[in-house]
Amino acid sequence: MTITYLFRSLGTGYSIETLFGVVQQEVGRSLPVSHIRLPHISQGIRSVRKNLRFVIRQRFNGIVHITGDVHYTVLALSPSRTILTIHDCITLEKHRYSPLHYAFFWCFWFYLPVRRAAAVTVVSEKSRRELIHYLGRIAEKAIVVPNAYQPAFTYHPRSFNKEQPTLLQIGTASHKNLLRLMAALDGMACKLIIVGPLPETVTDELIARQIAYENYTDLSQRQILLMYVRCDIVLFVSTYEGFGMPILEANAVGRAVVTSDRSPMRDVAANAAVLVDPTDVAAIQKGIQRVIDDDDYRQELIEDGLRNAANYTADVVAARYLSIYQKIGCKPT
């Protein structure tokens, strides 16, 4: 009996695949594992139909774990041996003002897959609440299993630069809240490292506010780790997230974190971050300044972060999945 992890097509993204690559490696210590990628990016009915035909043709022996984003593939699999992981409900949020698109995604990406799968996991309690909000009682079957951070993210002590700290921002999408973050940094002596393609509005804001910055895109995991090692503080004041991996990566490396006082960020961070209102520029600025000014508090955040990261290691998360696999009929070797 094997566990087969079903991934999206190449070119769709890599974050989910990276996360479950860690889980696959750990689960593989107890059970035979494999993975398979869909051949087509899920854009339009035609590509979805091709992917479904591809899945039907496979001869899966054991449990298939759909790792996220391609929820509809449950419809081509044996329901009693299928696990579905849902990371967030942002697809429904995006299409809420387009009734036809909303109905399509609600039915084929969420309702029918959740109803059919033997087990459904979500990465945070916030995602579970959202799923229940959109689907009703049928979503109450969802179990929270958090993401695990990459084992390469380990403690790297660093002398804090109080005169001009280096701040790290991971991600540049609109919900990452960069414009408010720029306003909060106005007049602050710092260097900002931004990972992700910069929208023109953010570039203009950086120039107008004379914020010293570096911008990087298409980094490898090792290069991203080096960004954490270089920085003094990690910023993650998003307005919407399904989880919040940069919080844990910063915790593991030993960097203080400023993040949003919203679920799931505050849940993931526990007491290992400064929590701020992401819609309040003054609150963001105050949170960053406190980390810079208060040495004892900053050290406390770092120590709490190391303890918090221990709850999200690959072996801890893999053990949660192993328990689910066993419940639907798979016994460890």
Phi, psi and omega in degrees: 000126182244161169254119178253122178268124181262118183251161175293169176292150171303139181098346178281320183166179181223350187296313180296318182295323177294316179300311184280345171298321178294315179297315180303317181298318181289316179298327180298346176286340183244332186223153171295133181228155173207174174215159180216144179253144173291148184279343187230142172292135186282076179234100179095159184300321183298314181292325177296315179297320178296318178295320178297318177297320178300315181295318180300324183286343181286149177252083183282130177248095181122211185267137173252125180250108177280115193277352175139155172079328180249053186303328186298341182293345173305327185294344180255010186237164176292120185297329184286348183235027184238133174243135180241128173254128178246125184271324179194178180244028186295334177299317178291323178298318182296327187255016185294338179261008178237092189307318182292313179297317180300314181298320180297308182291322178301317184285307191267340178262337186233295190300302183296316177299317180295319180295323188276325187295145178293325178214144178234131174241152174231158189271351180204160176296327177298316178296324178296316179298319179297317181298318178294322178301316184279327188251343182085204189298335181300334181277355180293346176289344184296137180247137179278119171230110185290166175284156174253142176275162182293135180300339179295339180278097181237169186296126176230095181297150182210140174286126185287134179266096182287331185288317177211079182294149175266125183251138182247128175241119178260119177100145184226008178295165186301324181286353176285349167071035187293326183295319176292323178298318178300317180297323180292331182272356182303122178084357181271133178284104182198168170240134183249124172259125181243125178254116182134157179294133185270123171296152182300325180297323179288318178301315179299320181293319178299316180292315182297324182267003177054045178269123177290129184211159170233144182233132181227144176226161175054046180275148172284169178301318179297320180293323177294318176304318180296330176295319176296318181296323182288333191272167175256326182221141175255131181253136180206067186259050182292155175268342179209134173209155172271334180216263182138052184302322179303332177298312182290322179298319177294316177305313184293323180282337180096043179240142177292147185236138168244119184221178187279141175277059179220150173285139008267000185301314181291332178288315179295318184286330186054236179258020186255031178197158169278124181260128183228159174284115185291348179265358184247104182302317181297322180293320178297313180298317181297319180297315179296316183296324179296319178297321180292317189276325190259098184297317182295317180295317179299316179295324177296319177298319181296314180294319176296326179295319178297320177292322180294319181299330181296341179278352187233026178287163184299321182291324179294314181291319179299324179297325178294317179292321179302322178298320179291317179302317181296322182294333180257018166112009182252123182258134179296151176274000000 
